[in-house]
Amino acid sequence: MLYELAKPVVMAISRLLWNPAITGAENVPERGPVILASNHLAYCDTVFLPGQLRRTVHFLGKSDMFSGSSLPQRIGARIMHGLHVMPVDRSGGRAARPAIDAGAAVLEAGGILGIYPEGTRSPDGRLYRGKTGVARIALATGVPIVPVAMLGVHEAHRGRKYFPRRRPQIRVVIGEPLLAQEIASSWDGTDESALVRAITEAVMDRIQEMSGQERSEEYSADVKRRLRAAAGRSDRPRSG
């Protein structure tokens, strides 16, 4: 029961403090399964995006978000549960299978599944290479993919871990649906991995068109690992 109360409370606070705006809400059907594929700039994406829609959005969230033991982390985990964020291992490979199964279950029940194709937050505001889970789920279920662009989030969140500034205004832009089956029907190759990559790239192209972000051909997670390694080396005491 407490989890069910979390969304309206969090949404009311976010609207009072940040007044986010939305464009293209009519592209989300009033009923039936649909996938929302969004860029990912900050933790607050998972609050502001579903908060602008009347329907419930079930997000696949990184399991690390639910594993902290400090009081803020525990509170955050409860809020994420209340916002219908499902903890999954997003490390890729075989670990991606439970995430795909969890997403398919939401869609089979007629719900909205929210996915961040980049897999993790952008470290610098650029749009990174998408992972193919969104394409695989869409092909397996026949559900349309609706691209979403979050705007103003990186600037509002710059230098802050949790709470964004009130300026610039955070905006949600929702594009027209994309059907993976249409791409598959015109596909003349036999390589399934190439097909799911082509569908993923089509989704990322739509997001980039709406967001205006600079594109990177790297995975965001790889860049973050490189940045952490570089920071670790710079923190080491120098000998001599």
C-alpha positions as MATLAB code, in Angstrom:
seq = 'MLYELAKPVVMAISRLLWNPAITGAENVPERGPVILASNHLAYCDTVFLPGQLRRTVHFLGKSDMFSGSSLPQRIGARIMHGLHVMPVDRSGGRAARPAIDAGAAVLEAGGILGIYPEGTRSPDGRLYRGKTGVARIALATGVPIVPVAMLGVHEAHRGRKYFPRRRPQIRVVIGEPLLAQEIASSWDGTDESALVRAITEAVMDRIQEMSGQERSEEYSADVKRRLRAAAGRSDRPRSG';
ca = [
       0.000    0.000    0.000;
       2.811    2.422    0.840;
       4.420    1.665   -2.504;
       1.192    2.592   -4.310;
       1.161    5.952   -2.510;
       4.734    6.734   -3.537;
       3.982    7.737   -7.120;
       1.300   10.398   -6.495;
       3.339   11.911   -3.651;
       6.572   12.020   -5.656;
       4.766   13.344   -8.731;
       3.056   16.118   -6.759;
       6.381   17.240   -5.284;
       8.143   17.133   -8.664;
       5.431   19.208  -10.322;
       5.451   21.752   -7.501;
       9.230   22.184   -7.472;
      10.256   21.623  -11.098;
       7.092   21.913  -13.213;
       8.328   19.593  -15.996;
       6.685   19.864  -19.425;
       5.689   17.203  -21.949;
       5.239   17.165  -25.731;
       3.789   14.299  -27.747;
       1.871   12.527  -24.975;
      -0.714   11.552  -27.587;
       1.858    9.129  -29.043;
       1.413    6.897  -25.981;
      -1.751    4.810  -26.448;
      -4.375    4.998  -23.718;
      -4.352    1.208  -23.364;
      -2.399   -1.808  -24.506;
       1.293   -2.715  -24.377;
       3.970   -0.283  -25.503;
       7.707    0.201  -24.989;
       9.065    3.644  -24.079;
      12.730    3.915  -25.097;
      14.389    6.985  -23.592;
      17.775    8.615  -23.373;
      19.175    8.563  -19.849;
      20.851   11.619  -18.347;
      20.196   11.392  -14.591;
      18.421    9.401  -11.886;
      15.503   11.817  -12.027;
      14.577   10.628  -15.550;
      12.787    7.735  -13.863;
      10.691   10.240  -11.903;
       9.937   12.924  -14.485;
       9.113   10.664  -17.444;
       6.381    8.486  -15.868;
       5.186   11.477  -13.887;
       3.957   13.145  -17.077;
       1.814   10.185  -18.123;
      -1.496    9.011  -16.702;
      -0.600    5.369  -17.240;
       1.863    3.497  -15.048;
       5.322    2.951  -16.544;
       7.292   -0.102  -15.411;
      11.006    0.616  -15.723;
      13.863   -1.831  -15.782;
      16.288   -0.372  -13.254;
      19.889   -1.247  -12.462;
      19.931   -3.592   -9.469;
      22.635   -1.470   -7.785;
      19.967    1.190   -7.160;
      18.310   -1.155   -4.667;
      21.340   -2.567   -2.877;
      22.603    0.316   -0.733;
      22.446    0.082    3.058;
      22.508    3.778    4.024;
      19.275    5.552    4.965;
      19.121    7.668    1.746;
      19.761    4.544   -0.337;
      17.032    2.596    1.457;
      14.579    5.468    1.033;
      15.530    5.736   -2.630;
      14.965    2.011   -3.124;
      11.487    2.260   -1.603;
      10.647    5.188   -3.862;
      11.881    3.258   -6.901;
       9.677    0.311   -5.937;
       6.740    2.681   -5.566;
       7.414    4.033   -9.055;
       7.310    0.471  -10.410;
      11.011    0.243  -11.167;
      12.083   -3.406  -11.406;
      15.646   -4.235  -10.312;
      17.529   -6.243  -12.943;
      21.119   -7.099  -13.777;
      21.972   -4.976  -16.815;
      25.552   -6.148  -17.255;
      24.708   -7.830  -20.561;
      25.307  -11.296  -21.939;
      23.413  -14.090  -20.162;
      22.582  -11.691  -17.349;
      20.338   -9.788  -19.775;
      17.893  -12.716  -20.110;
      15.997  -12.066  -16.840;
      15.624   -8.403  -17.824;
      14.138   -9.372  -21.178;
      11.793  -11.865  -19.506;
      10.685   -9.284  -16.915;
      10.013   -6.729  -19.635;
       8.083   -9.214  -21.744;
       5.891  -10.087  -18.737;
       4.913   -6.420  -18.317;
       3.969   -6.183  -21.988;
       2.042   -9.451  -21.981;
      -0.066   -7.982  -19.174;
      -0.844   -4.976  -21.394;
       1.432   -2.522  -19.560;
       3.997    0.104  -20.471;
       7.643   -0.894  -20.286;
      10.247    1.850  -19.900;
      13.749    1.095  -21.149;
      16.967    3.092  -21.294;
      18.708    1.572  -24.346;
      22.036    3.126  -23.321;
      21.957    0.862  -20.263;
      23.201    3.513  -17.856;
      23.281    7.282  -17.433;
      25.300    9.377  -19.854;
      28.438   10.680  -18.100;
      28.636   13.860  -20.185;
      25.284   14.561  -21.844;
      26.059   12.749  -25.097;
      23.845    9.988  -26.507;
      25.697    6.691  -26.324;
      25.430    3.444  -28.271;
      22.214    1.578  -27.561;
      22.088   -1.983  -26.301;
      19.914   -4.390  -28.277;
      17.541   -5.515  -25.508;
      14.863   -3.053  -26.638;
      14.905   -4.526  -30.155;
      14.841   -8.114  -28.910;
      11.849   -7.456  -26.658;
       9.989   -5.632  -29.443;
      10.589   -8.456  -31.920;
       9.560  -11.108  -29.408;
       6.332   -9.355  -28.402;
       5.321   -7.398  -31.509;
       4.889   -4.283  -29.362;
       5.617   -0.795  -30.785;
       8.605    1.203  -29.535;
       7.893    4.843  -28.683;
      11.091    6.949  -28.586;
      11.457    9.499  -25.795;
      13.886   12.392  -25.353;
      14.568   13.968  -21.967;
      15.677   17.592  -22.377;
      17.309   19.934  -19.882;
      18.064   17.140  -17.425;
      21.838   17.084  -17.885;
      22.099   20.850  -17.427;
      19.757   20.875  -14.422;
      21.635   17.991  -12.805;
      25.210   19.084  -13.578;
      27.358   18.762  -10.453;
      24.501   17.349   -8.365;
      23.943   13.715   -7.429;
      20.244   13.597   -6.558;
      18.203   16.794   -6.872;
      18.298   18.852  -10.095;
      18.130   22.629  -10.273;
      14.819   24.265  -11.127;
      16.346   25.787  -14.265;
      16.473   25.037  -17.114;
      13.022   23.509  -17.345;
      13.025   19.755  -17.755;
      11.045   18.613  -20.781;
       9.828   15.232  -21.990;
       9.439   14.833  -25.770;
       7.634   11.716  -26.999;
       7.931   10.693  -30.634;
       5.841    8.614  -33.002;
       5.896    4.825  -32.579;
       8.410    2.676  -34.416;
       7.524   -0.912  -35.355;
      10.378   -3.402  -35.220;
       8.338   -5.788  -37.373;
       8.304   -3.291  -40.250;
      12.094   -3.164  -40.253;
      12.252   -6.953  -39.955;
       9.824   -7.469  -42.861;
      12.040   -5.487  -45.223;
      15.252   -7.030  -43.900;
      17.063   -8.975  -46.624;
      19.764  -10.472  -44.418;
      19.829  -13.648  -42.360;
      21.986  -12.386  -39.501;
      19.676  -11.863  -36.513;
      22.322   -9.903  -34.603;
      22.584   -7.456  -37.505;
      18.787   -7.075  -37.567;
      18.479   -6.284  -33.860;
      21.365   -3.832  -34.203;
      19.603   -2.118  -37.114;
      16.393   -1.789  -35.087;
      18.322   -0.454  -32.103;
      20.074    2.114  -34.290;
      16.725    3.221  -35.723;
      15.487    3.830  -32.173;
      18.639    5.744  -31.216;
      18.385    7.841  -34.392;
      14.848    8.874  -33.412;
      15.960    9.788  -29.904;
      18.862   11.836  -31.258;
      16.600   13.705  -33.678;
      14.376   14.799  -30.783;
      17.070   15.449  -28.186;
      19.705   17.063  -30.409;
      22.411   15.258  -28.431;
      25.845   14.589  -29.818;
      26.222   10.883  -30.609;
      28.953    8.548  -29.426;
      29.628    5.102  -30.894;
      30.865    3.843  -27.530;
      28.790    2.241  -24.796;
      28.195    4.545  -21.860;
      29.236    1.837  -19.377;
      32.628    1.478  -21.108;
      33.245    5.212  -20.891;
      32.314    5.252  -17.212;
      34.720    2.397  -16.475;
      37.486    4.253  -18.271;
      36.775    7.445  -16.355;
      36.765    5.590  -13.017;
      40.063    3.914  -13.871;
      41.603    7.245  -14.820;
      40.341    8.817  -11.600;
      41.806    5.944   -9.617;
      45.205    6.391  -11.217;
      45.172   10.120  -10.539;
      44.382    9.494   -6.869;
      47.360    7.197   -6.349;
      50.327    8.749   -4.490;
      53.300    9.384   -6.715;
      56.606    7.814   -5.794;
      59.892    9.655   -5.725;
];
